[in-house]
Amino acid sequence: MDKDIAYFRLHGIGEGEVNYKYTGQDLQKLLEIVKEITKRSREAYAMFNNVYMVQDVQRFKELVKAVL
């Protein structure tokens, strides 16, 4: 396993899974996890694979930009 790369694949949560729209709280929690992981990994990738993937990734991108 390459410790230089972290990869997150997000399919949704609960019964709705791919129909799930991530909440602001969900995305904030993901950001905290990514921040912790990147202390040990050089790169991190998040792939949203749900109905709202475009909106979710745009919102997550804004959170990431705010902490860089």
Biopython code that builds the backbone (N, CA, C, O; Angstrom):
import numpy as np
from Bio.PDB.StructureBuilder import StructureBuilder

atoms = [
    (1, "MET", "N", (0.836, -1.184, 0.000)),
    (1, "MET", "CA", (0.000, 0.000, 0.000)),
    (1, "MET", "C", (0.878, 1.243, 0.000)),
    (1, "MET", "O", (1.822, 1.347, 0.783)),
    (2, "ASP", "N", (0.566, 2.164, -0.866)),
    (2, "ASP", "CA", (1.314, 3.411, -0.975)),
    (2, "ASP", "C", (0.817, 4.386, 0.089)),
    (2, "ASP", "O", (-0.323, 4.847, 0.025)),
    (3, "LYS", "N", (1.657, 4.700, 1.058)),
    (3, "LYS", "CA", (1.257, 5.599, 2.146)),
    (3, "LYS", "C", (1.299, 7.062, 1.726)),
    (3, "LYS", "O", (0.918, 7.943, 2.497)),
    (4, "ASP", "N", (1.761, 7.320, 0.506)),
    (4, "ASP", "CA", (1.802, 8.693, 0.028)),
    (4, "ASP", "C", (0.458, 9.157, -0.527)),
    (4, "ASP", "O", (0.266, 10.347, -0.773)),
    (5, "ILE", "N", (-0.462, 8.232, -0.722)),
    (5, "ILE", "CA", (-1.750, 8.574, -1.324)),
    (5, "ILE", "C", (-2.896, 8.035, -0.471)),
    (5, "ILE", "O", (-2.901, 6.868, -0.079)),
    (6, "ALA", "N", (-3.869, 8.909, -0.192)),
    (6, "ALA", "CA", (-5.102, 8.504, 0.492)),
    (6, "ALA", "C", (-6.253, 8.706, -0.491)),
    (6, "ALA", "O", (-6.304, 9.714, -1.196)),
    (7, "TYR", "N", (-7.172, 7.750, -0.535)),
    (7, "TYR", "CA", (-8.279, 7.791, -1.494)),
    (7, "TYR", "C", (-9.589, 7.507, -0.770)),
    (7, "TYR", "O", (-9.722, 6.498, -0.078)),
    (8, "PHE", "N", (-10.545, 8.400, -0.935)),
    (8, "PHE", "CA", (-11.864, 8.253, -0.329)),
    (8, "PHE", "C", (-12.894, 8.128, -1.442)),
    (8, "PHE", "O", (-12.936, 8.961, -2.347)),
    (9, "ARG", "N", (-13.711, 7.111, -1.382)),
    (9, "ARG", "CA", (-14.772, 6.919, -2.371)),
    (9, "ARG", "C", (-16.099, 6.997, -1.629)),
    (9, "ARG", "O", (-16.380, 6.181, -0.751)),
    (10, "LEU", "N", (-16.902, 7.974, -1.986)),
    (10, "LEU", "CA", (-18.110, 8.294, -1.236)),
    (10, "LEU", "C", (-19.363, 7.943, -2.040)),
    (10, "LEU", "O", (-19.656, 8.566, -3.061)),
    (11, "HIS", "N", (-20.092, 6.941, -1.564)),
    (11, "HIS", "CA", (-21.280, 6.450, -2.262)),
    (11, "HIS", "C", (-22.577, 6.900, -1.607)),
    (11, "HIS", "O", (-23.653, 6.539, -2.085)),
    (12, "GLY", "N", (-22.516, 7.658, -0.553)),
    (12, "GLY", "CA", (-23.714, 8.049, 0.174)),
    (12, "GLY", "C", (-23.786, 7.323, 1.511)),
    (12, "GLY", "O", (-22.957, 6.467, 1.822)),
    (13, "ILE", "N", (-24.795, 7.685, 2.290)),
    (13, "ILE", "CA", (-24.934, 7.140, 3.641)),
    (13, "ILE", "C", (-26.358, 6.619, 3.824)),
    (13, "ILE", "O", (-27.313, 7.211, 3.321)),
    (14, "GLY", "N", (-26.488, 5.529, 4.533)),
    (14, "GLY", "CA", (-27.799, 5.017, 4.913)),
    (14, "GLY", "C", (-28.546, 4.324, 3.790)),
    (14, "GLY", "O", (-27.962, 3.899, 2.794)),
    (15, "GLU", "N", (-29.863, 4.222, 3.980)),
    (15, "GLU", "CA", (-30.702, 3.496, 3.026)),
    (15, "GLU", "C", (-30.671, 4.108, 1.634)),
    (15, "GLU", "O", (-30.708, 3.383, 0.640)),
    (16, "GLY", "N", (-30.604, 5.423, 1.551)),
    (16, "GLY", "CA", (-30.622, 6.096, 0.257)),
    (16, "GLY", "C", (-29.343, 5.950, -0.539)),
    (16, "GLY", "O", (-29.355, 6.052, -1.766)),
    (17, "GLU", "N", (-28.257, 5.716, 0.139)),
    (17, "GLU", "CA", (-26.914, 5.594, -0.423)),
    (17, "GLU", "C", (-26.670, 6.547, -1.586)),
    (17, "GLU", "O", (-26.416, 7.727, -1.341)),
    (18, "VAL", "N", (-26.733, 6.100, -2.837)),
    (18, "VAL", "CA", (-26.368, 6.978, -3.956)),
    (18, "VAL", "C", (-27.302, 8.170, -4.101)),
    (18, "VAL", "O", (-26.940, 9.150, -4.751)),
    (19, "ASN", "N", (-28.492, 8.114, -3.516)),
    (19, "ASN", "CA", (-29.421, 9.248, -3.549)),
    (19, "ASN", "C", (-29.178, 10.222, -2.401)),
    (19, "ASN", "O", (-29.897, 11.211, -2.258)),
    (20, "TYR", "N", (-28.172, 9.946, -1.592)),
    (20, "TYR", "CA", (-27.883, 10.771, -0.416)),
    (20, "TYR", "C", (-27.159, 12.048, -0.824)),
    (20, "TYR", "O", (-26.218, 12.012, -1.617)),
    (21, "LYS", "N", (-27.603, 13.173, -0.276)),
    (21, "LYS", "CA", (-26.913, 14.453, -0.461)),
    (21, "LYS", "C", (-26.170, 14.741, 0.838)),
    (21, "LYS", "O", (-26.785, 14.859, 1.898)),
    (22, "TYR", "N", (-24.848, 14.854, 0.755)),
    (22, "TYR", "CA", (-24.038, 15.074, 1.950)),
    (22, "TYR", "C", (-24.387, 16.414, 2.585)),
    (22, "TYR", "O", (-24.530, 17.425, 1.897)),
    (23, "THR", "N", (-24.521, 16.404, 3.896)),
    (23, "THR", "CA", (-24.825, 17.628, 4.635)),
    (23, "THR", "C", (-23.534, 18.404, 4.870)),
    (23, "THR", "O", (-22.436, 17.878, 4.687)),
    (24, "GLY", "N", (-23.680, 19.645, 5.271)),
    (24, "GLY", "CA", (-22.510, 20.436, 5.626)),
    (24, "GLY", "C", (-21.720, 19.779, 6.744)),
    (24, "GLY", "O", (-20.489, 19.816, 6.752)),
    (25, "GLN", "N", (-22.430, 19.180, 7.686)),
    (25, "GLN", "CA", (-21.776, 18.481, 8.799)),
    (25, "GLN", "C", (-20.998, 17.260, 8.292)),
    (25, "GLN", "O", (-19.886, 16.998, 8.750)),
    (26, "ASP", "N", (-21.580, 16.520, 7.350)),
    (26, "ASP", "CA", (-20.880, 15.373, 6.752)),
    (26, "ASP", "C", (-19.575, 15.818, 6.092)),
    (26, "ASP", "O", (-18.525, 15.204, 6.281)),
    (27, "LEU", "N", (-19.663, 16.896, 5.318)),
    (27, "LEU", "CA", (-18.490, 17.373, 4.582)),
    (27, "LEU", "C", (-17.428, 17.921, 5.529)),
    (27, "LEU", "O", (-16.232, 17.758, 5.288)),
    (28, "GLN", "N", (-17.866, 18.568, 6.603)),
    (28, "GLN", "CA", (-16.917, 19.072, 7.599)),
    (28, "GLN", "C", (-16.191, 17.914, 8.277)),
    (28, "GLN", "O", (-14.985, 17.985, 8.513)),
    (29, "LYS", "N", (-16.923, 16.853, 8.589)),
    (29, "LYS", "CA", (-16.311, 15.664, 9.197)),
    (29, "LYS", "C", (-15.310, 15.034, 8.233)),
    (29, "LYS", "O", (-14.218, 14.639, 8.642)),
    (30, "LEU", "N", (-15.678, 14.938, 6.958)),
    (30, "LEU", "CA", (-14.753, 14.414, 5.947)),
    (30, "LEU", "C", (-13.498, 15.269, 5.876)),
    (30, "LEU", "O", (-12.391, 14.739, 5.788)),
    (31, "LEU", "N", (-13.660, 16.581, 5.912)),
    (31, "LEU", "CA", (-12.507, 17.482, 5.878)),
    (31, "LEU", "C", (-11.576, 17.223, 7.059)),
    (31, "LEU", "O", (-10.357, 17.194, 6.889)),
    (32, "GLU", "N", (-12.132, 17.037, 8.243)),
    (32, "GLU", "CA", (-11.306, 16.760, 9.424)),
    (32, "GLU", "C", (-10.551, 15.441, 9.260)),
    (32, "GLU", "O", (-9.384, 15.343, 9.641)),
    (33, "ILE", "N", (-11.205, 14.437, 8.701)),
    (33, "ILE", "CA", (-10.545, 13.147, 8.457)),
    (33, "ILE", "C", (-9.419, 13.317, 7.446)),
    (33, "ILE", "O", (-8.318, 12.804, 7.645)),
    (34, "VAL", "N", (-9.690, 14.033, 6.368)),
    (34, "VAL", "CA", (-8.668, 14.261, 5.338)),
    (34, "VAL", "C", (-7.483, 15.027, 5.921)),
    (34, "VAL", "O", (-6.332, 14.697, 5.636)),
    (35, "LYS", "N", (-7.757, 16.042, 6.731)),
    (35, "LYS", "CA", (-6.664, 16.807, 7.350)),
    (35, "LYS", "C", (-5.792, 15.906, 8.213)),
    (35, "LYS", "O", (-4.568, 16.036, 8.203)),
    (36, "GLU", "N", (-6.405, 15.000, 8.956)),
    (36, "GLU", "CA", (-5.647, 14.084, 9.812)),
    (36, "GLU", "C", (-4.833, 13.100, 8.966)),
    (36, "GLU", "O", (-3.660, 12.860, 9.250)),
    (37, "ILE", "N", (-5.442, 12.543, 7.950)),
    (37, "ILE", "CA", (-4.765, 11.574, 7.075)),
    (37, "ILE", "C", (-3.580, 12.211, 6.353)),
    (37, "ILE", "O", (-2.534, 11.581, 6.198)),
    (38, "THR", "N", (-3.742, 13.453, 5.914)),
    (38, "THR", "CA", (-2.667, 14.091, 5.145)),
    (38, "THR", "C", (-1.468, 14.471, 6.010)),
    (38, "THR", "O", (-0.461, 14.955, 5.494)),
    (39, "LYS", "N", (-1.567, 14.260, 7.294)),
    (39, "LYS", "CA", (-0.371, 14.406, 8.135)),
    (39, "LYS", "C", (0.595, 13.256, 7.859)),
    (39, "LYS", "O", (1.798, 13.368, 8.096)),
    (40, "ARG", "N", (0.044, 12.140, 7.348)),
    (40, "ARG", "CA", (0.858, 10.955, 7.058)),
    (40, "ARG", "C", (0.940, 10.640, 5.563)),
    (40, "ARG", "O", (1.791, 9.857, 5.140)),
    (41, "SER", "N", (0.072, 11.236, 4.775)),
    (41, "SER", "CA", (0.047, 10.996, 3.329)),
    (41, "SER", "C", (0.351, 12.291, 2.595)),
    (41, "SER", "O", (0.015, 13.379, 3.060)),
    (42, "ARG", "N", (0.978, 12.161, 1.468)),
    (42, "ARG", "CA", (1.348, 13.329, 0.671)),
    (42, "ARG", "C", (0.155, 13.886, -0.093)),
    (42, "ARG", "O", (0.030, 15.101, -0.249)),
    (43, "GLU", "N", (-0.722, 13.009, -0.569)),
    (43, "GLU", "CA", (-1.863, 13.413, -1.377)),
    (43, "GLU", "C", (-3.129, 12.735, -0.871)),
    (43, "GLU", "O", (-3.083, 11.636, -0.317)),
    (44, "ALA", "N", (-4.263, 13.409, -1.069)),
    (44, "ALA", "CA", (-5.557, 12.814, -0.726)),
    (44, "ALA", "C", (-6.549, 13.121, -1.840)),
    (44, "ALA", "O", (-6.589, 14.233, -2.366)),
    (45, "TYR", "N", (-7.339, 12.126, -2.187)),
    (45, "TYR", "CA", (-8.354, 12.260, -3.225)),
    (45, "TYR", "C", (-9.694, 11.825, -2.662)),
    (45, "TYR", "O", (-9.777, 10.851, -1.913)),
    (46, "ALA", "N", (-10.744, 12.551, -3.026)),
    (46, "ALA", "CA", (-12.103, 12.171, -2.643)),
    (46, "ALA", "C", (-12.926, 12.058, -3.919)),
    (46, "ALA", "O", (-12.977, 12.993, -4.719)),
    (47, "MET", "N", (-13.566, 10.917, -4.103)),
    (47, "MET", "CA", (-14.393, 10.691, -5.283)),
    (47, "MET", "C", (-15.833, 10.491, -4.827)),
    (47, "MET", "O", (-16.164, 9.505, -4.168)),
    (48, "PHE", "N", (-16.674, 11.441, -5.189)),
    (48, "PHE", "CA", (-18.088, 11.348, -4.850)),
    (48, "PHE", "C", (-18.794, 10.550, -5.938)),
    (48, "PHE", "O", (-18.674, 10.871, -7.121)),
    (49, "ASN", "N", (-19.528, 9.517, -5.547)),
    (49, "ASN", "CA", (-20.232, 8.653, -6.489)),
    (49, "ASN", "C", (-21.690, 8.542, -6.050)),
    (49, "ASN", "O", (-22.169, 7.471, -5.677)),
    (50, "ASN", "N", (-22.376, 9.679, -6.105)),
    (50, "ASN", "CA", (-23.776, 9.738, -5.704)),
    (50, "ASN", "C", (-24.521, 10.678, -6.647)),
    (50, "ASN", "O", (-23.901, 11.362, -7.461)),
    (51, "VAL", "N", (-25.834, 10.713, -6.541)),
    (51, "VAL", "CA", (-26.656, 11.534, -7.422)),
    (51, "VAL", "C", (-26.254, 13.013, -7.349)),
    (51, "VAL", "O", (-26.273, 13.710, -8.363)),
    (52, "TYR", "N", (-25.898, 13.482, -6.173)),
    (52, "TYR", "CA", (-25.573, 14.899, -5.963)),
    (52, "TYR", "C", (-24.071, 15.166, -6.030)),
    (52, "TYR", "O", (-23.588, 16.144, -5.459)),
    (53, "MET", "N", (-23.331, 14.300, -6.726)),
    (53, "MET", "CA", (-21.870, 14.383, -6.711)),
    (53, "MET", "C", (-21.342, 15.742, -7.149)),
    (53, "MET", "O", (-20.379, 16.235, -6.561)),
    (54, "VAL", "N", (-21.933, 16.358, -8.150)),
    (54, "VAL", "CA", (-21.424, 17.644, -8.636)),
    (54, "VAL", "C", (-21.570, 18.706, -7.550)),
    (54, "VAL", "O", (-20.623, 19.439, -7.263)),
    (55, "GLN", "N", (-22.751, 18.789, -6.949)),
    (55, "GLN", "CA", (-22.970, 19.775, -5.890)),
    (55, "GLN", "C", (-22.118, 19.470, -4.658)),
    (55, "GLN", "O", (-21.534, 20.374, -4.059)),
    (56, "ASP", "N", (-22.051, 18.198, -4.286)),
    (56, "ASP", "CA", (-21.288, 17.815, -3.094)),
    (56, "ASP", "C", (-19.805, 18.120, -3.255)),
    (56, "ASP", "O", (-19.174, 18.638, -2.333)),
    (57, "VAL", "N", (-19.245, 17.803, -4.416)),
    (57, "VAL", "CA", (-17.816, 18.055, -4.610)),
    (57, "VAL", "C", (-17.533, 19.556, -4.658)),
    (57, "VAL", "O", (-16.491, 20.000, -4.176)),
    (58, "GLN", "N", (-18.438, 20.338, -5.227)),
    (58, "GLN", "CA", (-18.238, 21.790, -5.243)),
    (58, "GLN", "C", (-18.242, 22.353, -3.827)),
    (58, "GLN", "O", (-17.418, 23.201, -3.488)),
    (59, "ARG", "N", (-19.171, 21.879, -3.005)),
    (59, "ARG", "CA", (-19.233, 22.343, -1.613)),
    (59, "ARG", "C", (-18.002, 21.898, -0.836)),
    (59, "ARG", "O", (-17.458, 22.665, -0.042)),
    (60, "PHE", "N", (-17.559, 20.658, -1.062)),
    (60, "PHE", "CA", (-16.368, 20.164, -0.368)),
    (60, "PHE", "C", (-15.126, 20.934, -0.813)),
    (60, "PHE", "O", (-14.261, 21.250, 0.005)),
    (61, "LYS", "N", (-15.042, 21.231, -2.088)),
    (61, "LYS", "CA", (-13.908, 21.998, -2.624)),
    (61, "LYS", "C", (-13.807, 23.367, -1.936)),
    (61, "LYS", "O", (-12.709, 23.827, -1.624)),
    (62, "GLU", "N", (-14.943, 24.006, -1.706)),
    (62, "GLU", "CA", (-14.942, 25.302, -1.018)),
    (62, "GLU", "C", (-14.432, 25.168, 0.419)),
    (62, "GLU", "O", (-13.707, 26.039, 0.901)),
    (63, "LEU", "N", (-14.801, 24.094, 1.099)),
    (63, "LEU", "CA", (-14.296, 23.860, 2.457)),
    (63, "LEU", "C", (-12.780, 23.666, 2.445)),
    (63, "LEU", "O", (-12.067, 24.206, 3.291)),
    (64, "VAL", "N", (-12.305, 22.894, 1.482)),
    (64, "VAL", "CA", (-10.861, 22.641, 1.379)),
    (64, "VAL", "C", (-10.121, 23.943, 1.097)),
    (64, "VAL", "O", (-9.094, 24.218, 1.719)),
    (65, "LYS", "N", (-10.629, 24.744, 0.170)),
    (65, "LYS", "CA", (-9.990, 26.029, -0.164)),
    (65, "LYS", "C", (-9.882, 26.932, 1.063)),
    (65, "LYS", "O", (-8.898, 27.653, 1.226)),
    (66, "ALA", "N", (-10.889, 26.888, 1.914)),
    (66, "ALA", "CA", (-10.923, 27.759, 3.089)),
    (66, "ALA", "C", (-9.821, 27.435, 4.095)),
    (66, "ALA", "O", (-9.428, 28.301, 4.876)),
    (67, "VAL", "N", (-9.318, 26.199, 4.086)),
    (67, "VAL", "CA", (-8.282, 25.831, 5.059)),
    (67, "VAL", "C", (-6.878, 25.816, 4.459)),
    (67, "VAL", "O", (-5.902, 25.607, 5.180)),
    (68, "LEU", "N", (-6.766, 26.033, 3.165)),
    (68, "LEU", "CA", (-5.435, 26.054, 2.535)),
    (68, "LEU", "C", (-4.780, 27.402, 2.662)),
    (68, "LEU", "O", (-3.659, 27.590, 2.188)),
]
sb = StructureBuilder()
sb.init_structure("model")
sb.init_model(0)
sb.init_chain("A")
sb.init_seg("    ")
for serial, (resi, resn, name, xyz) in enumerate(atoms, 1):
    if name == "N":
        sb.init_residue(resn, " ", resi, " ")
    sb.init_atom(name, np.array(xyz, "f"), 0.0, 1.0, " ", f" {name:<3s}", serial, name[0])
structure = sb.get_structure()
